[in-house]
């Protein structure tokens, strides 16, 4: 499944669900090359009134380590070298890292929601870097939500993968003794699969959350990656690619599990979105931590001091 059709489908579904006005959805589809009658047909049946999807939420992120529902801090702003210039990210350091995690955002860029994930991981022993794949365009903070979606949809996959590999380089610099993991959500889940398909033996664990699997992808170039695929039972767009993902994982001989959470839909982990499910999100986070504890074997005492940003 290519990422551009996936992004187009998400915009149309947001409109039909009432998360975007028809006018805004058609504008965003136009930025992705869908215009005129085709765009109008895709959003047919959308309600006249809509509320903006995403953004700040009054629903707190669950703290699965303490049982508290208090909001937690966002990651520290950092910059680091990329293949074609400076990259932007949000970083949080664990006191005694058990591993290091690259976090890949959804199709709206490095949002406040994504920026809360590295601190959560750091509390649980994993230093984490959330990369901004819109760094070349000036960063997510400089763009509207629709423009961010369009820019990601129009960016060459090769550029995005190269930026992700630079993110792994930065984690190696900051946590030199740690094994590396990658997680991604929605679009970022698809990019997690793309990064695995590009081949990188440094990746010890990967957790794509409801990410579309690339057509014909060969995962054998990432021979050390143990892959935990997270899916939502009601996600009828991404789930059809699960069979291809399973076949590719088997063909590559990678240790893997594909877990489907019942009764929830695409993006159930995002506490700022309409499909958020607190129970499933907390369980998925716990399952992910268990996966990391099994497959990231860095000694907690190996790196207690990390290089400055």
C-alpha positions, 0 to 999 in steps of 0.5 A: 500500500502506497502512502499517498493513497493512504493519506488521501483516504484519511482526509476523505474519512476525516471529512465523512466523520465530521472532523473536516469541512467539505471545503477544507477536505477538498482543499487538502485533497487538491494539494495531494493531486485529487481535484474536481469531481474526484475530490467531491465524490470522495467526500460525498455524504460528509456532514455540513458542520464539522470540528477540527481534528487533532490539536490540543485535547482536554483528555490527558495522556495516560501515565501507565507507569504511575497510574496517574492521569496528569499530563506529562511534559513534552520532549526537549527541542533538539536539532541534528544533522540530516542528509540534506540539512538540519533536522528537527526533533523532540528528545527525552533522555532516560536516566539509565537507558535500557535502549533508544527509540526513534518515534515517527509521527502521524500525517500531521507532523510532530504534533504536541501529542507525539511530543509527549511520547518521548518523555513517557518512554524516558520514564520507562527507561528508554531514551527517545527521539521524535523526528520531524519529517517536515524539517526540510519544509521548516518544521511542523510548527511553521505549517497548517495541518492541511499543508503538513499532510500535503507536504508529507504526501508529496515528499519522496519516500527516499528522502523520508527514509534517509531522514529516519536513518539520520535519526538513528544516527543521532540516537547512536550519538546520544546513547552509544551503547543502546540497542535501537528501536523504531515506533510509528503511528498511522503514517508513521507506522507506514514509515516504520515498515518503509525503514525496515524495507530500506534495510538497517541492521541496527534496528533491534525492535520495531513497533508499527501502530496501524501502519499501511504495509508497502506493496511488495516490501522485502524486510530481509535487509533488517535481519535483527528487527523483532517486529510487533505490529499493532492493529485496530479491529475496526480499521478497514483500510489498513487491516487488509495489508496485514496479510502482506506484512505477515508474509513478508515477516515470515519470508525474512525470518524475523521474529514477530507478533501482529496484535489486533485490539478489539472494538477500536478503530484506526489511531486509537492511541492518539488522545487528541483524536476522535478514535482515542480509546484510553483502555486500548491505548494503555494496553498497547503501550504496556505490550510495546514496553514488554516487547522492548524489554524482551528485545532491547538488551542494552545494560542499564548501566552501560550509558548513564550520561548522554552527550549534550544536544 
